[in-house]
């Protein structure tokens, strides 16, 4: 017979097997979640920055369109009045008073008329407050008189007298030469205490016979554009500035002015020479990248590095039909958005280290609890193998190993009794020594073989199942417990069968065993232990249902457009918010009333729609918990009512109403506006309801409205089609759902 010699491999300690996989999987899971969270946060920051700059550029463009259209509207009105004979240009007294009244109606700096005869008149607000009237003649010396006026536009006294000729001024000569309405150049004047930087609009005027009479002009102050830009809420470090194509600043949101004063003379600054370092640095990089500002023809998004910090920059050309060609620049630093992401990253690292420490501690404790009883069994079995049958293994805290130790102790006791009986028989029956010796050797061999098989079977079964559960189910401790309960139930049944089999073969146990069986009520234990394990299994099933509800809420594996149960999403959201609905010492619990109708499956983006439910329910809870002051022993019951129904328009309606303080009419018109919030600083971003409105309307073709009045609570009404069909197939993108208010 050939004997095989297997090579010995180096054995690995049980504690190491239990600890290392547990720690590695915990560390890997936490690290992966932190990395994905950081990447998703960066993507959300880019999208938010783009939307913020788009909104800012659109706001600036709208203001420029409105603000700079006024001068041409006024000069067109004046030119029409002169052409139709409604305004006599020869009556400068009346013309000056007419312009004075227009100055009261419009936010302008100057309105005037210059005639081909050299005469002219106008009304001006040189100091930004008081309106004066200018009147001049073609005489060369002291021909321009400036008059103060009363509250009706009447001339009261002469303020100043100076020499003047309108023929040499660009605001007169350029429109007459062009023969059409245009903007002349931007010019400056250092009026005492009030810098005068204006854009001048001019238009030729004709009489009823289409003969040229001269021109009408309007000046509009450009420094007010800087005031407007400073009031735009971009960010604490963001900058918005407007410049001409030659690089000269027109306005900026910085506290520094876009001009400087040199020897009592106003001089405009180029953007690359701005005293604000951010405006200067951004302008220089734009100029270097495009080799000037003339080549920028369309909206352009840039990422610029300035002083070691990344800036999001958007360039938007602005033009009008009268010759203006400006460039609007919006810049926002990335740090404005990355602060929270960096904080989350640090938190993730700390959580990873904490989880690693906890995992190591739990692994050491668990492996110790398992290894120590097995080592005691191993030492006792080695002692029995060497002939020392007086062995007893102590009980452990693990039920399966405790049962194995009891079986081992019973076997060792039986072995001791058997060898005692054999020794007595050897003294009394010498004539059967050889027969009994062979019989005892066979019995001993059988017992040793049985003992080795039981120890090996029980040890490998218990350890194999437990180690397999730890290694396989480590990512979900609930499944770990659930899986081990199944094996525990099987072990219990096997041990109970073993006890029953033992009772069948040994119906009359020793008195000591009978006393212990009565003390522990063995029959009741056999009946109640399976029930207790079944109850524990029901508990783990309930925990798995809760985890399933969390997965149903997020639906990360169901991002496609598909038919889902709306009620399931609402219930999952309520389950997540359950901790905020419970009773607390400072206020009563929030009652949720669910008036569900019979709804069919609805085709939608389930994860996004659940985000809408989360945002609206969170706002309702905040309104009930923050806005009200509940006195002790108050009987007021805060309530949230959720109703669903099917309409005759092939759509479903979800109503979420609360018994909170309600919303005023002024606030109600703004609740869906981006960045609008009534919460304290740091408690909300003002994006939750805006994103919810975009999800319902843009992604699902539905409606989201709010009905509320002060003191009467609020009700949000969501209406979405049951089967939108082609609508959602035309969508080019889906709204970001990772931002909450």
C-alpha positions in Angstrom: 0.0 0.0 0.0 1.3 3.4 -1.0 1.3 6.1 1.6 0.9 9.7 0.5 2.8 12.4 2.3 1.0 15.8 2.0 3.1 18.9 2.3 2.5 20.9 5.4 1.3 24.5 4.9 1.7 27.3 7.4 -1.5 27.6 9.4 -3.2 31.0 9.9 -4.5 32.0 13.3 -8.3 32.0 13.8 -8.2 35.6 15.3 -6.3 36.9 12.3 -8.9 35.3 9.9 -11.8 36.9 11.8 -10.2 40.4 12.2 -8.4 41.1 8.9 -11.4 40.6 6.4 -13.7 42.5 8.8 -11.4 45.5 9.0 -10.5 45.5 5.3 -14.1 45.5 4.1 -15.2 48.1 6.6 -12.3 50.4 5.6 -12.9 49.8 1.9 -16.6 50.5 2.1 -16.2 53.7 4.1 -13.4 54.9 1.8 -15.4 54.2 -1.4 -18.4 56.0 0.0 -16.3 59.0 0.9 -14.7 59.1 -2.6 -18.0 58.9 -4.4 -19.4 61.5 -2.1 -16.5 63.9 -2.9 -16.9 63.3 -6.7 -20.6 63.9 -6.6 -20.1 67.0 -4.5 -17.6 68.4 -7.1 -20.1 67.7 -9.9 -22.8 69.5 -8.0 -20.5 72.4 -7.4 -19.8 72.8 -11.1 -23.5 72.7 -12.0 -24.4 75.1 -9.2 -21.6 77.5 -10.3 -22.8 77.4 -13.9 -26.4 78.1 -12.9 -25.3 80.9 -10.6 -23.3 82.6 -13.3 -26.0 82.1 -15.9 -28.5 83.7 -13.6 -26.2 86.6 -12.8 -25.3 87.3 -16.5 -29.0 87.1 -17.4 -29.8 89.6 -14.6 -27.1 92.0 -15.7 -28.2 91.8 -19.4 -31.8 92.4 -18.5 -30.9 95.4 -16.5 -28.7 96.8 -19.3 -31.5 96.3 -21.8 -33.9 98.1 -19.6 -31.6 100.9 -18.2 -30.0 101.8 -21.5 -33.2 101.7 -23.6 -34.6 104.7 -21.7 -32.4 107.4 -23.3 -33.4 106.4 -26.9 -37.0 106.2 -25.9 -36.9 109.7 -24.5 -35.1 111.2 -27.6 -37.5 109.5 -29.9 -40.5 111.0 -28.0 -38.9 114.4 -28.2 -38.0 114.1 -31.9 -41.6 113.1 -32.7 -43.0 116.0 -30.7 -40.7 118.5 -32.6 -41.4 116.9 -36.0 -45.2 117.1 -35.5 -45.0 120.7 -34.3 -46.0 119.9 -30.7 -42.8 121.3 -29.3 -41.5 124.7 -30.7 -37.7 124.6 -30.6 -37.6 128.4 -30.9 -39.3 128.8 -27.6 -36.4 127.8 -25.4 -38.2 128.9 -22.2 -40.9 126.3 -22.9 -38.4 123.7 -24.2 -36.3 124.0 -21.0 -39.3 123.6 -18.8 -40.5 120.6 -20.8 -37.1 118.9 -20.4 -37.3 119.7 -16.6 -40.5 117.8 -16.3 -39.0 114.8 -18.2 -36.2 114.8 -15.8 -38.7 114.3 -13.0 -40.1 111.3 -14.8 -36.9 109.5 -15.8 -33.7 108.5 -14.0 -31.5 110.5 -16.4 -28.5 112.9 -16.0 -29.2 115.3 -18.9 -31.8 116.0 -21.6 -31.1 118.7 -24.2 -31.4 120.0 -27.7 -28.9 121.6 -30.0 -30.0 123.5 -33.1 -28.2 124.2 -36.4 -28.6 127.9 -35.6 -26.3 127.6 -32.5 -29.1 127.9 -30.0 -29.9 125.2 -27.5 -31.5 124.3 -24.2 -31.5 121.5 -21.7 -32.2 120.2 -18.2 -29.5 118.5 -16.1 -29.0 116.9 -12.8 -25.2 117.5 -12.4 -25.0 116.9 -8.7 -27.3 113.9 -8.8 -30.1 115.7 -6.9 -31.2 119.1 -8.1 -32.4 119.8 -11.7 -31.1 122.9 -13.4 -31.9 124.4 -16.8 -29.2 125.3 -19.4 -29.9 127.9 -22.1 -27.4 129.0 -24.7 -27.1 131.2 -27.8 -24.6 131.3 -30.7 -22.8 134.3 -29.2 -19.1 133.4 -28.5 -18.7 134.9 -24.9 -20.6 133.9 -21.8 -23.4 132.5 -24.0 -24.4 129.6 -21.7 -26.5 130.4 -18.6 -27.4 127.7 -16.0 -30.5 128.5 -14.0 -31.7 127.1 -10.7 -35.4 126.0 -10.6 -38.3 125.8 -8.2 -40.5 122.8 -7.6 -42.6 123.6 -10.8 -39.7 124.0 -13.2 -39.6 127.8 -13.3 -36.2 129.5 -13.5 -35.3 131.3 -10.3 -31.7 132.6 -10.6 -28.6 132.2 -12.6 -26.2 129.6 -11.1 -23.3 130.0 -13.6 -22.3 131.6 -16.9 -19.7 130.1 -19.3 -18.7 129.9 -22.9 -20.2 127.1 -25.0 -20.5 125.9 -28.6 -22.5 122.7 -29.2 -21.0 122.4 -32.7 -17.7 121.2 -31.3 -19.2 118.6 -28.9 -19.3 114.9 -30.0 -22.8 114.5 -28.5 -24.0 117.0 -31.2 -21.7 116.4 -34.1 -21.7 112.6 -34.2 -25.5 112.0 -34.4 -25.9 114.8 -37.0 -23.1 113.3 -39.1 -24.5 109.7 -38.8 -28.1 110.9 -39.7 -29.6 108.3 -37.3 -29.9 107.6 -33.6 -26.5 106.5 -32.1 -24.5 106.5 -28.9 -21.6 108.9 -28.9 -18.5 108.3 -26.9 -18.5 108.0 -23.1 -17.2 111.2 -21.6 -16.3 112.4 -18.1 -16.5 115.6 -16.1 -15.3 116.3 -12.5 -18.3 118.2 -11.2 -17.4 119.4 -7.7 -18.1 116.5 -5.3 -19.9 114.5 -8.0 -18.0 112.6 -10.7 -19.9 112.9 -14.0 -19.4 109.7 -16.2 -22.1 109.3 -18.8 -23.0 107.7 -22.0 -24.7 110.1 -24.4 -27.5 109.1 -26.8 -28.2 111.5 -29.7 -30.8 111.7 -32.6 -31.2 114.2 -35.5 -34.4 116.2 -35.5 -36.4 117.5 -38.5 -39.3 119.8 -39.0 -42.5 118.9 -40.8 -40.8 119.5 -44.1 -38.1 117.1 -43.2 -35.4 119.8 -42.9 -32.6 119.2 -40.3 -33.2 121.4 -37.2 -30.4 120.0 -35.1 -30.4 117.1 -32.6 -31.8 116.0 -29.3 -29.6 114.2 -26.8 -29.8 112.4 -23.4 -27.0 111.5 -21.0 -27.3 108.6 -18.6 -25.0 108.1 -15.6 -22.9 104.9 -15.8 -21.8 104.9 -12.1 -25.3 103.7 -11.2 -24.5 100.5 -13.1 -21.7 99.9 -10.4 -24.3 100.4 -7.7 -26.6 97.8 -9.3 -23.7 95.3 -9.7 -22.8 95.7 -6.0 -26.4 94.8 -5.0 -26.3 91.5 -7.0 -25.9 88.5 -4.6 -23.2 86.5 -6.4 -21.0 85.4 -3.6 -18.8 86.9 -0.8 -15.7 86.9 -3.1 -17.3 86.9 -6.6 -16.9 89.8 -8.9 -19.0 91.2 -11.8 -17.7 93.9 -14.1 -18.6 95.4 -17.5 -16.0 96.8 -19.9 -15.8 98.2 -23.4 -14.0 96.2 -26.1 -10.9 98.5 -25.7 -10.7 97.2 -22.1 -11.9 100.4 -20.3 -14.1 99.6 -17.3 -17.7 100.8 -17.3 -18.9 99.4 -14.0 -17.8 96.8 -11.4 -19.3 95.2 -8.3 -16.1 95.8 -6.3 -16.0 98.6 -3.7 -13.3 100.3 -5.7 -14.5 102.8 -8.4 -13.8 102.1 -12.1 -12.0 105.5 -12.4 -9.4 107.6 -10.8 -8.9 111.4 -10.3 -5.6 112.9 -11.5 -5.2 116.7 -11.0 -9.0 117.2 -10.6 -9.6 115.4 -13.8 -11.6 112.1 -14.1 -9.8 109.4 -15.9 -11.4 106.0 -16.6 -9.4 102.9 -15.8 -8.8 99.8 -17.9 -9.8 96.5 -16.3 -6.2 95.3 -16.3 -5.3 98.4 -14.2 -8.2 98.1 -11.7 -7.3 98.6 -8.1 -9.3 95.5 -7.2 -6.8 92.6 -7.5 -9.4 90.0 -8.6 -10.8 92.2 -11.4 -7.3 93.0 -12.5 -6.1 89.4 -12.5 -9.1 88.0 -14.2 -9.0 90.7 -16.9 -5.3 90.1 -17.6 -5.8 86.3 -18.0 -8.8 86.9 -20.4 -6.7 89.4 -22.4 -3.8 86.9 -22.6 -6.0 84.0 -23.6 -7.9 85.8 -26.3 -5.2 88.2 -27.3 -7.5 91.2 -26.5 -11.2 91.5 -26.0 -12.3 92.1 -29.6 -12.4 88.4 -30.6 -14.9 87.3 -27.9 -18.1 86.9 -30.0 -20.3 84.6 -27.9 -21.0 83.4 -24.4 -17.8 81.7 -23.0 -17.2 79.7 -19.8 -13.7 79.6 -18.4 -11.8 78.1 -15.4 -9.0 80.4 -14.5 -6.3 79.9 -11.8 -5.6 83.2 -9.9 -3.2 83.4 -7.0 -3.5 79.6 -6.5 -7.3 79.5 -6.5 -9.6 78.3 -9.2 -12.2 80.8 -10.5 -15.3 80.0 -12.5 -15.6 82.8 -15.2 -18.3 83.6 -17.7 -18.0 86.1 -20.5 -21.2 87.5 -22.1 -21.1 90.0 -25.0 -23.8 92.7 -24.7 -24.8 94.8 -27.8 -27.6 97.1 -28.8 -28.8 98.5 -32.1 -27.4 101.9 -31.5 -23.7 101.0 -31.4 -22.8 99.8 -27.9 -20.6 96.7 -27.7 -19.7 95.8 -24.2 -18.5 92.7 -22.4 -20.1 91.4 -19.1 -17.7 89.3 -17.0 -18.9 87.2 -14.0 -16.3 85.4 -11.8 -16.9 83.2 -8.8 -14.2 81.4 -6.7 -14.4 77.7 -6.4 -13.7 78.0 -2.6 -17.2 79.5 -2.1 -18.6 76.1 -3.0 -15.9 73.7 -1.9 -15.9 74.5 1.8 -18.7 72.1 2.6 -17.2 69.4 0.4 -13.8 69.8 2.2 -15.6 69.5 5.5 -17.4 66.4 4.4 -14.1 64.9 3.2 -12.5 65.5 6.6 -15.6 64.0 8.3 -15.4 61.0 6.0 -11.7 60.4 6.9 -12.5 60.7 10.7 -15.4 58.3 10.2 -13.1 55.9 8.4 -10.5 55.9 11.1 -13.3 55.5 13.8 -14.8 52.6 11.9 -11.4 51.0 11.6 -10.8 51.3 15.3 -14.3 49.9 16.1 -13.8 47.1 13.6 -10.4 46.2 15.2 -11.9 46.2 18.7 -14.9 44.2 17.7 -12.8 41.7 15.8 -10.4 41.2 18.8 -13.4 40.7 21.2 -15.3 38.4 18.8 -12.3 36.3 17.9 -11.4 36.0 21.6 -14.9 34.9 22.5 -14.8 32.2 19.8 -11.2 31.1 20.1 -10.9 30.7 23.9 -13.6 28.0 24.2 -12.2 26.1 21.2 -8.7 26.2 22.7 -10.1 24.8 26.0 -11.8 22.0 24.1 -8.6 21.3 22.1 -6.5 21.1 25.3 -9.1 18.8 27.0 -9.2 16.5 23.9 -5.4 16.3 23.9 -5.4 15.3 27.6 -8.0 12.6 26.9 -5.9 11.3 24.0 -2.9 11.1 26.4 -4.9 9.0 28.8 -6.1 11.7 31.3 -9.9 11.2 31.2 -10.6 13.4 34.2 -11.5 16.4 32.0 -14.3 19.0 32.2 -14.7 22.0 29.9 -16.2 25.3 31.4 -19.3 26.9 29.8 -18.8 29.8 27.4 -21.0 32.7 26.3 -21.6 31.2 22.8 -24.6 29.0 22.8 -23.4 26.6 20.1 -19.9 26.2 21.7 -21.6 25.8 25.1 -23.7 22.9 23.7 -20.5 21.3 22.2 -18.8 21.6 25.6 -21.7 19.9 27.4 -21.5 17.0 24.9 -17.8 16.7 25.4 -18.1 16.7 29.2 -20.8 13.9 28.9 -18.6 11.9 26.7 -15.6 12.3 29.0 -17.7 11.3 32.0 -18.9 8.2 30.1 -15.3 7.3 29.2 -14.3 7.6 32.9 -17.2 5.4 34.0 -16.4 2.8 31.2 -12.8 2.5 32.2 -13.7 2.2 35.9 -16.1 -0.7 35.1 -13.4 -2.3 33.0 -10.9 -2.2 35.8 -13.5 -3.8 38.2 -14.3 -6.5 35.7 -10.6 -7.2 35.2 -10.2 -8.0 38.9 -13.3 -10.3 39.0 -13.1 -12.0 35.6 -9.5 -13.0 35.0 -10.6 -15.8 32.7 -12.2 -13.3 30.3 -9.3 -10.8 30.3 -8.2 -11.3 26.7 -11.8 -11.2 25.5 -12.6 -8.1 27.6 -9.4 -6.5 26.7 -10.1 -6.8 23.0 -13.6 -5.6 23.6 -12.5 -2.6 25.6 -9.8 -1.7 23.1 -12.4 -1.8 20.4 -14.8 0.3 22.5 -12.0 2.7 23.3 -11.1 3.0 19.7 -14.7 3.6 18.7 -15.2 6.2 21.4 -12.0 8.0 20.5 -13.0 7.9 16.8 -16.5 9.1 17.7 -15.0 11.8 20.0 -12.7 13.0 17.2 -15.5 13.0 14.7 -17.8 15.0 17.0 -15.1 17.5 18.0 -14.1 17.9 14.4 -17.6 18.2 13.1 -18.9 20.6 15.7 -15.8 22.7 15.6 -15.6 23.0 11.8 -19.4 23.5 11.5 -19.6 26.3 14.1 -16.4 28.0 13.0 -17.1 27.6 9.3 -20.5 29.0 9.4 -19.5 31.9 11.7 -16.4 32.8 9.7 -18.3 32.5 6.5 -21.0 34.8 7.8 -18.5 37.4 8.9 -16.6 37.3 5.6 -19.6 37.1 3.3 -22.1 39.4 5.0 -19.7 42.1 6.4 -21.2 44.8 4.2 -24.6 44.3 5.8 -24.5 43.5 9.6 -28.2 42.9 9.5 -27.8 40.1 6.9 -25.0 38.8 9.0 -27.3 38.4 12.0 -30.1 37.0 9.9 -27.9 34.4 8.3 -26.4 33.3 11.6 -29.9 32.9 13.1 -30.7 30.4 10.3 -27.7 28.4 11.2 -28.3 28.7 14.9 -31.9 27.5 14.4 -30.4 24.4 12.5 -27.9 23.8 15.2 -30.6 24.0 17.9 -32.7 21.5 16.0 -29.7 19.1 15.6 -28.9 19.4 19.3 -32.5 18.9 20.4 -32.6 15.8 18.1 -29.4 14.6 19.7 -30.9 15.0 23.2 -34.1 13.2 22.1 -32.0 10.4 20.6 -30.0 10.2 23.8 -33.2 10.0 25.8 -34.4 7.2 23.6 -31.3 5.1 24.1 -30.9 6.1 27.8 -34.4 6.3 29.1 -33.2 6.0 32.7 -30.5 8.6 33.1 -28.5 9.0 36.3 -30.1 10.8 39.2 -27.8 13.8 38.7 -28.8 14.2 35.1 -32.5 13.9 36.0 -32.2 16.6 38.7 -30.5 19.0 36.3 -33.2 18.3 33.6 -35.9 19.1 36.1 -34.1 22.3 37.3 -33.7 23.7 33.8 -37.2 22.4 32.8 -35.8 20.6 29.8 -39.2 19.9 28.2 -40.2 23.6 28.2 -36.7 24.5 26.9 -37.1 22.1 24.0 -40.5 23.6 23.2 -39.7 27.4 23.7 -36.2 27.6 22.2 -37.3 27.2 18.5 -40.1 29.8 19.1 -37.5 32.2 20.5 -35.3 31.8 17.5 -38.3 32.3 15.2 -39.1 35.5 17.0 -35.5 36.7 16.6 -35.7 35.9 12.9 -38.9 37.9 12.6 -37.0 40.9 14.2 -34.1 40.6 11.6 -36.7 40.4 8.8 -38.2 43.7 10.1 -34.8 45.4 10.1 -34.2 44.2 6.5 -37.6 45.7 5.5 -36.5 49.0 7.0 -33.2 48.8 4.9 -35.3 47.9 1.9 -37.4 51.0 2.5 -34.2 53.1 2.5 -33.2 51.5 -0.8 -36.7 52.1 -2.2 -36.4 55.8 -1.2 -33.0 56.3 -2.9 -33.7 54.0 -5.9 -30.0 54.4 -7.0 -30.5 51.2 -9.1 -33.7 52.5 -10.7 -32.6 55.9 -12.2 -34.5 55.1 -15.5 -37.9 56.3 -16.4 -40.3 53.5 -15.3 -43.7 52.7 -13.7 -43.6 52.8 -9.9 -46.0 52.8 -6.9 -46.3 56.4 -5.7 -47.6 55.3 -2.2 -44.5 53.2 -1.7 -42.2 56.2 -2.3 -44.3 58.3 0.2 -44.2 55.6 2.8 -40.4 55.2 2.5 -39.9 58.9 2.9 -42.1 59.0 6.0 -40.2 56.0 7.4 -36.9 58.0 7.0 -38.4 61.1 8.7 -40.0 59.0 11.5 -37.5 60.3 14.1 -38.6 63.9 13.5 -42.3 63.0 13.8 -42.0 61.3 17.3 -43.1 62.9 20.6 -40.4 64.9 22.4 -40.4 66.7 25.8 -40.5 70.2 24.3 -43.4 69.5 21.9 -46.0 66.8 21.0 -45.6 64.3 18.2 -46.6 65.1 14.6 -49.6 63.1 13.4 -49.5 62.0 9.8 -53.0 61.3 8.2 -52.8 59.3 5.0 -55.9 59.6 2.8 -54.7 57.4 -0.1 -56.8 56.8 -3.2 -56.5 54.0 -5.6 -53.6 54.9 -7.8 -52.2 53.0 -10.8 -48.5 52.6 -11.4 -47.1 56.0 -12.6 -44.2 56.4 -15.1 -41.6 58.7 -13.6 -38.1 59.1 -12.3 -38.8 57.5 -8.9 -35.6 58.7 -7.1 -36.2 62.4 -8.2 -39.9 62.2 -7.2 -39.0 60.8 -3.8 -36.6 63.8 -3.4 -39.6 66.1 -4.0 -41.6 64.3 -1.2 -38.6 64.6 1.1 -38.2 68.4 0.5 -41.9 69.2 1.0 -42.3 67.0 4.0 -39.1 68.4 5.6 -40.4 71.9 5.1 -43.8 70.9 6.6 -42.0 69.5 9.7 -39.8 72.6 10.0 -42.9 74.8 9.9 -44.7 72.7 12.6 -41.6 72.4 14.9 -39.9 75.9 14.6 -42.8 78.3 14.0 -44.9 77.3 16.9 -44.2 77.6 20.7 -45.9 74.7 22.4 -46.6 75.3 26.1 -46.4 72.5 28.6 -49.5 70.2 28.7 -50.6 71.7 25.4 -53.4 69.8 23.6 -52.5 71.2 20.2 -51.8 68.3 17.8 -49.5 69.2 14.8 -50.8 67.4 11.7 -49.6 66.6 8.2 -52.3 65.2 5.9 -51.3 63.3 2.7 -54.0 62.7 0.1 -53.8 61.1 -3.3 -56.3 60.8 -6.2 -56.6 60.2 -9.9 -58.0 63.0 -12.1 -60.0 62.8 -15.3 -57.0 64.3 -17.1 -55.1 61.0 -16.9 -52.9 62.3 -14.1 -52.5 61.8 -10.3 -52.6 64.4 -7.6 -50.6 64.3 -4.4 -51.6 66.8 -1.7 -49.4 67.4 1.3 -51.0 69.8 3.8 -49.8 70.9 7.3 -51.4 72.7 10.2 -48.6 75.2 10.5 -48.7 79.0 10.6 -49.2 79.4 6.9 -47.4 81.6 4.3 -48.0 85.3 3.6 -49.0 86.3 0.1 -45.7 88.2 -0.5 -43.6 85.1 0.4 -46.0 82.7 -1.4 -45.1 84.3 -4.8 -41.4 83.6 -4.2 -41.2 80.2 -2.7 -40.2 78.5 -5.9 -37.5 81.1 -6.8 -33.9 79.8 -6.6 -32.0 80.9 -3.4 -35.1 82.3 -1.8 -35.6 81.1 1.8 -37.2 82.3 5.0 -35.0 80.2 7.2 -32.2 81.6 9.4 -28.7 81.9 7.8 -27.1 78.6 7.7 -30.3 76.6 8.0 -31.3 76.5 4.3 -30.0 77.3 0.8 -33.3 78.2 -0.8 -32.9 75.5 -3.5 -35.1 72.7 -2.2 -38.5 73.9 -3.5 -36.9 75.4 -6.7 -35.4 72.0 -7.6 -38.6 70.2 -6.6 -40.5 72.5 -9.0 -38.0 71.8 -11.8 -38.3 68.0 -11.2 -42.2 68.0 -11.3 -42.5 70.5 -14.2 -39.4 70.0 -16.4 -38.7 66.3 -15.9 -42.3 65.0 -15.6 -44.5 67.6 -17.4 -46.5 68.2 -14.3 -47.5 71.0 -12.0 -46.4 72.0 -8.5 -48.4 74.7 -6.7 -48.9 75.9 -3.1 -52.1 77.2 -1.5 -51.6 78.9 1.9 -52.7 81.9 4.0 -51.4 83.1 7.4 -52.9 81.1 10.2 -54.4 78.5 7.9 -51.5 76.1 7.2 -50.0 75.3 3.8 -50.9 72.8 1.1 -48.6 71.7 -1.7 -50.3 70.1 -4.7 -48.3 67.9 -7.0 -49.9 66.8 -10.3 -48.0 64.5 -12.7 -49.2 62.6 -15.8 -49.7 58.8 -15.3 -48.0 58.1 -18.6 -46.2 61.2 -20.0 -45.0 59.3 -23.1 -43.1 61.4 -25.5 -42.7 64.4 -23.1 -39.9 62.8 -21.1 -38.2 61.4 -24.2 -37.6 65.0 -25.4 -35.8 66.0 -22.1 -32.1 66.7 -22.7 -31.2 66.5 -19.1 -32.5 65.8 -15.7 -32.4 68.3 -12.8 -29.9 67.8 -10.0 -31.7 66.3 -7.1 -28.7 66.3 -4.5 -29.5 69.8 -3.2 -32.0 70.4 -0.4 -33.3 73.3 1.2 
